[in-house]
Amino acid sequence: MTSGTVPAPLLGAVSDRDYSTNAANALIHLYRAEVGKMTAYRQRLDMTTNWSVVTTAGLASFALGDPNNSHATFLFAMGMNYFFLRLEARRFRTFEIAHHRVRIMERFFYPAMLGDRVDAGWHQLLLAELSKPRSPMTRADALGWRLNRNYLWIYGAVLIAWFAKLDLSMPKGWILEFPDAFALADIGNFPGWLVFLGVAIFYGFLISLAVRAARTYPLEEG
């Protein structure tokens, strides 16, 4: 069961008369705690993205600021952004645990308190989430969703800046011809074609993660 995909209301009324004062207060405090956790992790997610943006901007300024600086700086930026992406994906999975619990209570508890008809066994769903906390999404889905939201744009900017750095390193009047153009990406003993191949495989991997997440995990807004 994915986050935000809570079973549709079933027949069998549960009203506010079925809740004792202690039970209702406990659920209200749990709701407030989970919303607070969501808010805290939402801020942590934004913080990680800010780290990525600042790091990328700093490395790009360094690489483009001097023709003698190596284009490998952008490859390092790709690696650093992947580190931030994995960190953010881990935080996002924790965020989704709280988000899932909040949605359960919003879908069942509060409608029941307002007199709506909901599944009388929804408590077991919440108890299962509390007894064995687990993220409703996989690591791959978390990576893919953070890519969709932020990091594909960052990676796109890094790729464009890398191509610009390679272009600036060409002598004036030099005509771009393949396969000789691959030599622009040489790094020490590593041939340029191998560097291009590695970047292409890496970006293909990122795009596949983003596409897979959009298809397999129907993320709910809010």
BELRA-V906703 format. One record per residue. N is the residue number from 1. RES is the residue in one small letter. SS is DSSP state (hx for helix, st for strand, lp for the rest). BURIAL is + if it has 16 or more other ideal C-beta (glycine too) atoms within 10 Angstrom, else -. Layout:
BEGIN
n:res:ss:burial
N:RES:SS:BURIAL
N:RES:SS:BURIAL
END
This chain:
BEGIN
n:res:ss:burial
1:m:lp:-
2:t:lp:-
3:s:lp:+
4:g:lp:+
5:t:lp:-
6:v:lp:+
7:p:lp:-
8:a:lp:-
9:p:lp:+
10:l:lp:-
11:l:lp:-
12:g:lp:-
13:a:lp:-
14:v:lp:+
15:s:lp:-
16:d:hx:-
17:r:hx:-
18:d:hx:-
19:y:lp:+
20:s:lp:-
21:t:hx:-
22:n:hx:-
23:a:hx:-
24:a:hx:-
25:n:hx:-
26:a:hx:-
27:l:hx:+
28:i:hx:-
29:h:hx:-
30:l:hx:+
31:y:hx:+
32:r:hx:-
33:a:hx:-
34:e:hx:+
35:v:hx:+
36:g:hx:-
37:k:hx:+
38:m:hx:+
39:t:hx:-
40:a:hx:-
41:y:hx:+
42:r:hx:-
43:q:hx:-
44:r:hx:+
45:l:hx:+
46:d:hx:-
47:m:hx:-
48:t:hx:+
49:t:hx:+
50:n:hx:-
51:w:hx:+
52:s:hx:+
53:v:hx:+
54:v:hx:-
55:t:hx:+
56:t:hx:+
57:a:hx:-
58:g:hx:-
59:l:hx:+
60:a:hx:+
61:s:hx:-
62:f:hx:-
63:a:hx:+
64:l:hx:+
65:g:hx:-
66:d:lp:-
67:p:lp:-
68:n:lp:-
69:n:lp:-
70:s:lp:-
71:h:lp:+
72:a:hx:+
73:t:hx:+
74:f:hx:+
75:l:hx:+
76:f:hx:-
77:a:hx:+
78:m:hx:+
79:g:hx:-
80:m:hx:+
81:n:hx:+
82:y:hx:+
83:f:hx:-
84:f:hx:+
85:l:hx:+
86:r:hx:-
87:l:hx:+
88:e:hx:+
89:a:hx:+
90:r:hx:+
91:r:hx:+
92:f:hx:+
93:r:hx:+
94:t:hx:+
95:f:hx:+
96:e:hx:+
97:i:hx:+
98:a:hx:+
99:h:hx:+
100:h:hx:+
101:r:hx:+
102:v:hx:+
103:r:hx:+
104:i:hx:+
105:m:hx:+
106:e:hx:-
107:r:hx:+
108:f:hx:+
109:f:hx:+
110:y:hx:-
111:p:hx:+
112:a:hx:+
113:m:hx:+
114:l:lp:-
115:g:lp:-
116:d:lp:-
117:r:lp:-
118:v:lp:+
119:d:lp:+
120:a:lp:-
121:g:lp:-
122:w:hx:+
123:h:hx:-
124:q:hx:-
125:l:hx:+
126:l:hx:+
127:l:hx:-
128:a:hx:-
129:e:hx:+
130:l:hx:-
131:s:hx:-
132:k:lp:-
133:p:lp:-
134:r:lp:-
135:s:lp:+
136:p:lp:+
137:m:lp:+
138:t:lp:-
139:r:hx:-
140:a:hx:-
141:d:hx:+
142:a:hx:+
143:l:hx:+
144:g:hx:+
145:w:hx:+
146:r:hx:+
147:l:hx:+
148:n:hx:+
149:r:hx:-
150:n:hx:+
151:y:hx:+
152:l:hx:+
153:w:hx:-
154:i:hx:+
155:y:hx:+
156:g:hx:-
157:a:hx:+
158:v:hx:+
159:l:hx:-
160:i:hx:-
161:a:hx:+
162:w:hx:+
163:f:hx:-
164:a:hx:-
165:k:hx:+
166:l:hx:+
167:d:hx:-
168:l:hx:-
169:s:lp:-
170:m:lp:-
171:p:lp:-
172:k:lp:-
173:g:lp:-
174:w:lp:-
175:i:lp:-
176:l:lp:-
177:e:lp:-
178:f:lp:-
179:p:lp:-
180:d:hx:-
181:a:hx:+
182:f:hx:+
183:a:hx:-
184:l:hx:+
185:a:hx:+
186:d:lp:-
187:i:st:-
188:g:lp:-
189:n:lp:-
190:f:st:-
191:p:lp:-
192:g:hx:+
193:w:hx:-
194:l:hx:-
195:v:hx:+
196:f:hx:+
197:l:hx:-
198:g:hx:-
199:v:hx:+
200:a:hx:-
201:i:hx:-
202:f:hx:-
203:y:hx:+
204:g:hx:-
205:f:hx:-
206:l:hx:+
207:i:hx:-
208:s:hx:-
209:l:hx:+
210:a:hx:+
211:v:hx:-
212:r:hx:-
213:a:hx:+
214:a:hx:-
215:r:hx:-
216:t:hx:-
217:y:lp:+
218:p:lp:-
219:l:lp:+
220:e:lp:-
221:e:lp:-
222:g:lp:-
END
